[in-house]
Amino acid sequence: MTTTPRIVVTGLGATTPLGGTVAETWEGILAGRSGARPLDVPWVEQYDLPVSFAATLARPPEETLAKVEVRRNDPSAQYALVAAREAWADAGSPEIEPERIGVAIGTGIGGVQTLLEQWDNLREKGPRRVFPLAVPMLMANSPSGTVSLDLGARAGAHTTVSACASGAEAMGYAAEMIRSGRADIVVAGGTEAAMHALPVAGFAAMQALSTRNDDPERASRPYDVDRDGFVLGEGAAVIVLETEEHAKARGAKIYAVLAGLGMSSDAHHITAPEPEGAGASRAMAEAVESAGLALSDISHINAHATSTPVGDVAEANAIRRAFGDHTDSIPVTGTKSMTGHLLGAAGALEAVLTILSVHHRVVPGTINLDNLDPAITLDVVSGEQRALPDGDIAALNNSFGFGGHNVALAIRSI
């Protein structure tokens, strides 16, 4: 009888609106600090944008990358490189054959800054002023390719593009790469760098963004009755995955087990979630089942919780639909209240936060939740953090994206 190997997390990396590392980000999360701030860029006034704030990076990549790396990479690849290097170092910089190292980095939008800036160059200055590396920089697979080049990873470099579920789906794909025997170690996560006038204008036009320009830090308020949209964020988060046997053989520290993956699609609307949460609930149930767990084993959910009026209710419905009578005993948190919405990197960052929650046995509090929406009947942790029990525990990380993509990851203690 063949035993399915346990896939464990041995390295973490991130650059986010709360900090340039995982430790800084986690400290900000536990402190309940918001990463939202006014946008100090000329294009806000130039285009008279209705939203003038966002959750921008706490530390620019120029602080850690060489000048040539900044010049030759779109910010989406720069962020991925920063996070991947931290994760790889955190994993002990494993000495392993390049043919056994894989990469899976998801993104929702890709190199949009390069695309639009080079289009401006073409229109205003002519074709000879277009940067020679414009095409490889704007490609959605640029971050995964860049990380694979940096690590010398030759088992495969893959890019999942499923909107705001991209980063979480990349982690699930990475686990399958290991289980299939294609790789021994996979660096996986998500990245996004969509801080540009066009994405801001587009999201604002569909009334997806909060317009609390006078109070950015309190704008992202998942589950609050007065929520009015999400806060655009940027950054990257990456984890290192390998089998438990492989990790122990090289003496690596282990944070947690990536125990289960659930995926589904709504086939309902290109942007709106299915209101009853039918597809999202299937993804959650599948993640629990594939992890070999019972619904009652889930001790915590890091929710997608974007702070949109429709999305938060749909997810709450999905959680109750998936967990039934167990719902009331599961503490739920919405960390986008602090980080903003990192789009294709959101699921990756929240997976890292879920891993840390399980590892440290603590659920961070959701901030800015003054009045819980009566339509949301969940045990939402707000204000103070909450301790998780001793013993074997498990948590879910939910990620849902435009196009009806649903991904749930089950994280289990080691």
N, C-alpha and C positions, 0 to 999 in steps of 0.2 A: 504493500500500500504506500503510495507517494504522499508525503506530507508537504503542504504548501508552505514555503519558507516565510517567516515573518520579515516584513520590510521595516527597517528602523531608520530613525532620523539621527544623524551623527554630526551635522553641522548646520548652522543658521547664519544668514546674512541679510541685511536690509539697509536701505537708505530711504527715509520717509520724511513726512512733514514734522515729525516729532524728534528726529535725530538721524545722524549719519551712520549709526550702527544699530544692531539689535538691542544692545544694552541700553543705549540712549532712548531708543523707541519704547522699550518695555518700561523704563523708568517713567517716561512721560505718560504712558498708559495708566500705570498704577497711581500716578499723581493726579490723574484726571485732567490733563492739560490739553487744550485745543491747539491744533496745528494750523488753524485757519487764520489768515492775515490779509490785509489790503494788498492788492496787486500793484507793485511799484514798477509799472511798465507803461510806455507811451501809448500803446495801442488801446488802452482802456478809454482814454479821452479821444484819441484819434477817430475811433469808430462809435463813440458815445454808447458803449456797451451798458446794458441794464444791470449787469453784475460786475462789481469791481473788487472782488476778493476771491481767494481760493486757498487751498491747503498746499502751499508750495514747499519744496524741499527745505529742510532745516539747514543742510550743509551742501553747498554746490559740489559737483563731482570734480571740479578743478582742484579741490583741496587734496584729493587722493590720486587722481590720474595725471599722467604725463601730458604735456601740451599737445603732443602729436596724437595721443589717444583721444583727446577732446576734439581736435580738429577733424579727425578722420571718422568719427562716429556720431551718429544722431544721438541726442540725449537719451532716447529709449535704450540704446545699446550701452551708453555710458553708465546709466543707472544699473543695468543688469551686470555690467562688469564689476562695479563697486560691490554690489551685494554678493556676487558669486565668489569674488576673491575673499571676502570676509567669511563666507560659509565654508569655503575650501580650507582656509587656515583654521577655522574653528573645528573642522573635522580632522585636523592633524596633518593637513597636506599629504594625503595618502600616497605612498609609492606603489604605483600599480601600472600595468601595461596600458598604453594609450588606447589599444583596441578594446579594452574592457571598461572604458570610461564613456558615459553618455551624457547628453545635455538635452533638456526639454524646457524651453522658456516660452511662456505664452505672452501675448499682447493683444489688446483689443483694437488699437488704432495703428500702431506701428510708427514709422518715421514721418509723422505728419509735419513736424517742424521743418525738417529738411525739404520735404516735398513743396511746402508752401513758400519757403524762403528761396529755393532755387527757381520756382515758377516766377517769383518776383524778379530775380536776376535775369531770367530769360526775357521777360516782358520789358524791363527797364533798361537792360544793358546789352542784350543780345546773347546768342548761343555760346559765344566764346567765353563768356563770364560765368557760365554754369560750371559748378565744381565737378571735376572729373570723377569723383567718388559719389556723386549725387545718387545714382541708382542703387549701388549696394548699401548706401546709408539709409535710404528711405524704405527699403524692403522690410516687410514684417518679420522675416527670418534673420535680419541683421543681428539682433541681440543674441539669439542662440548660436549663430555662426561666430560671432565675436567671442563669446564665452568659450566655445569649443576650440577656437584658435588659441586662446589664452591658456587653456588647460591642456592642449594637445589631445583633446577627446576625439576618438575615432570610432566609437561604437555607434554613433549616430547623433546628429544635432537636429532637433525637431522643434516645430513651432505650432502651438495650438492657438487658434484665433476663434474664440467663441465669446466675444464681447467681455462682459464683466465676470464671466466664469472661466476665462482663459488661463489664469494662473493656477487655479485649483485643478483644472482639467490637465494641465501640464504635469502636475504632481502625480495624478492618477496614471497618466500615460507612462511616467517615469517608473512607477512601481511595476507596471506591466512589462516594461523593457527588462527589468531585473528578473521577474518571474519567468519570462520566456527564455532566459539564458543569453540574451543579447549583450548584456552589460553586467558588471559586478557592482559598479557605483554609478549613480546618475545625479547630476546637479540639475535641480528642477525649481521652477518658480515662475514669476511673472514680472513684467515691467511696463511702465506707461509714462509717456512724456507728452501729454496733449495740451500743455499750457500755452495756448496760442489763441489769437482772436477768433479764428473760425470755429474751433470746437466750442469755445465759450459762447459765441453767438448762436451756434446751432443748438446747443443744449438749452440756452435761454429761450430760444424761439419756440421750443416744444414745451416750455414751462416746467422743465425738469430741475432747474437750479433754484436754490434759495435766493431770495433777493434782499436778505437782511444786510444790506451794505453798511448800515450804521452799527452793526453788532456781529462781526464775522465769527468771533469765538463761540457765540451761542446759536449760530445759524444751523448747524447740523444737530438735529434733535430727534433721533429715531423714536418712534412710538408716542411722541408728544402730540397732544391734540392740536397744537399750533404749528406743527411742522409744515414747511412750504417748499421742500425740495432738497436735493443733495448739494454738498459742497464739493466742487471739483478738486481732486488731489492728484499727486504725481509721486513717482518713486518706484522702487523695486524690492522684492523679497525673494530669497532663494534658500532652499534646503539641500542637504546632501543625504541621499538615500542609498542604502545597501541592505543586504540580508543580515539578520542578527548574527548568524554564524560567521559571516565575513567580518563584521564589525568587532566581534569578540576575539577573533583570531588575530587581529592587528592591534588589539587593546584600546579600541576607540571608546570614548564616552558615548552614551546613548541617552537621548532626550525622551523619546517616546516611540511608539509603534504607529506607522501609517497602516491601520488595520483594515480599512474598508473604503470602497468607492461606489458611489451611486450616481448614475447619470440618466437624464430623460430630457424630452423636449415637449413644449406645450402645444405647438402647432395651433396657436391661438391668435397672436398679434405680433407684429414686428417689434413693438416696444412695450406694450402693456402686458403684465403678467396675467395668467389665467386666474380670475378672481377667487376661485375656491381652492386654489393651490393643489390641484389634482396632480400635475406633473412634478411639482416641487416635492410633494409628499412621497411620490414614488421614488425619487432620488434619495431621499432621507431613509426610507424603509430599506432600499437596496443597499445603502452604505452600511446600515446596521446589520443586515443579514449577511452581507459579504464578509463582515468582520467577525462573524460567528458569535454575535451578541444578541441579546434580547432587548426589546424596547426599554425595559425597566433598567437596563445596564447603563443607559446614557445619563451622565451626571451634569452635563452642561452643553449648551448650544451657543456658539458664536454665530449670530444671525447675519444675514446679508444686510438687513436693516439700513437702507439707504437714506431714510428720512423723507421719502416721498409719500404723499397721502395715500395713493393707491397701492404702492408696492409693499409698504409695511403691513397693511391689513391682509393682503394676499398671502404674505409669508406667515403671518400669525395663523391664518386659516390652514395653511399647509402643515404647520407644526402640529396643530391640534388634530388635523386629519390623520397625520402619520402616527402620532403617539397616543391619541385617545385619552384614556383615563390617566395615563402616566404624565401627561402634559404639565399638570399643576405642580409636579415635584421636580421639574427640570428648570434650573436657573438659566435665563437667556440674557445675553449681553449684546449691545450694538456698539462696537468699537469705532465705527465710522463717525460717531459723534465726536471723536478726537482726531482721527486721521484724515477725515474727509473721504471721498470716494475715489480710489485709485484706479477705477475702471479695470483694465485687463490685469493689473497687479493686485487688485483688491483681494481676490480669493487667495493669492499667495501670501500676502501680508497677514490676512486673518487666519490662515493656516499656521503661520509662525506664531501668532498670538495664542491660538488654540493649543499648540504644542507646549508653549510656555505655561499656559494655564494648567494643563495636565501635569507638566513637570514640576511646577511650583505649588500646585493644588490651590489655585486661587482664581476666582472669576472677577475680572475688572468690572467696575461699575460703569454704566452708561451715563454720560453727562448730559446736561441740558434737558433732562426729563422732569419737567415741572408738573405736568398734568397728563397722566396716562390716558390715551385714547380709550374710551369705554368699549370700542369695537375690537380692541386687542386684549384678549383674555389669556395673558401669559405671565409667568413669574419673571418679570424683567428686573434685573439687578441694576439699581441706579444709585448714584452717590457713592457710598462706601463699597469697597470690594467685599467679596464673600468667599469664605474658605470652602474648599472641596474636601470630601471625606478621605480618610486613609484607605489603604487597600487598593485593589485593582479598580481603576476608574476609566471611563471613556467619555469622549466628547465629540460633538459634530461641528463641522465648519460648513456653513451654507454659502453657496455662490450662485447667483442667477444673472443671466445676461439678456440684452436685447436679442431678439430672434427666438426667444423661448428656450434658451439653454439653461439647464439645471444641473448643478454638480454639488454633491455632498461628500465630504471626506470624514471618515471615522478615525479619530486619534485615540490611542489607548496607552495607558501607563505601562512602563516596562517592569 
